[in-house]
Structure formats: C-alpha cells, structure tokens
Amino acid sequence: MKEPEASPYSPAQIKKFIEEVKVEFFKIVWPDRKMTLGLTGVVVALTVVISIYLGTVDLLLGKVVASILR
C-alpha cells in the first residue's frame, strides 16, 4: 500500500515565502493622492459615457425589435 505523500510546503518554506512577500511589498510605489483622484475621475467618467452609450443602443434596438414585431 502506498503511503500518502507529505505536503511539499514545510514551515521553513512558508516562512521564507512570507519574508519574500514582505520584501516585495515594500518595493511597491504607491500613487499619490492627486494621481489616485485623477484616475478615479477617469474611471467614473468612462463608466458614465459607456452607460449612456449602452443605454442608447438598448433603447434603439428595443424600438427596432418592437417595430418589427408589430
């Protein structure tokens, strides 16, 4: 009978991984407040524009289908 395989992740490997994650985390260059607000504005504006576009297309296609089905 075959014995179950041991987990490939030992506590030492897990500890090393966590330490490496910490090192990489401190290398991150976080955006400043101005950039964050600017990019948030871009996302909101694009969301509004795309919503208006899709709403218009939906309205027009709904009218086309309704006129065909009459």
Secondary structure in CASP SS format (residue, H / E / C, confidence):
PFRMAT SS
TARGET T0000
AUTHOR 0000-0000-0000
METHOD secondary structure of the structure
MODEL  1
M C 1.00
K C 1.00
E C 1.00
P C 1.00
E C 1.00
A C 1.00
S C 1.00
P C 1.00
Y C 1.00
S C 1.00
P H 1.00
A H 1.00
Q H 1.00
I H 1.00
K H 1.00
K H 1.00
F H 1.00
I H 1.00
E H 1.00
E H 1.00
V H 1.00
K H 1.00
V H 1.00
E H 1.00
F H 1.00
F C 1.00
K C 1.00
I C 1.00
V C 1.00
W C 1.00
P C 1.00
D C 1.00
R H 1.00
K H 1.00
M H 1.00
T H 1.00
L H 1.00
G H 1.00
L H 1.00
T H 1.00
G H 1.00
V H 1.00
V H 1.00
V H 1.00
A H 1.00
L H 1.00
T H 1.00
V H 1.00
V H 1.00
I H 1.00
S H 1.00
I H 1.00
Y H 1.00
L H 1.00
G H 1.00
T H 1.00
V H 1.00
D H 1.00
L H 1.00
L H 1.00
L H 1.00
G H 1.00
K H 1.00
V H 1.00
V H 1.00
A H 1.00
S H 1.00
I H 1.00
L H 1.00
R C 1.00
END
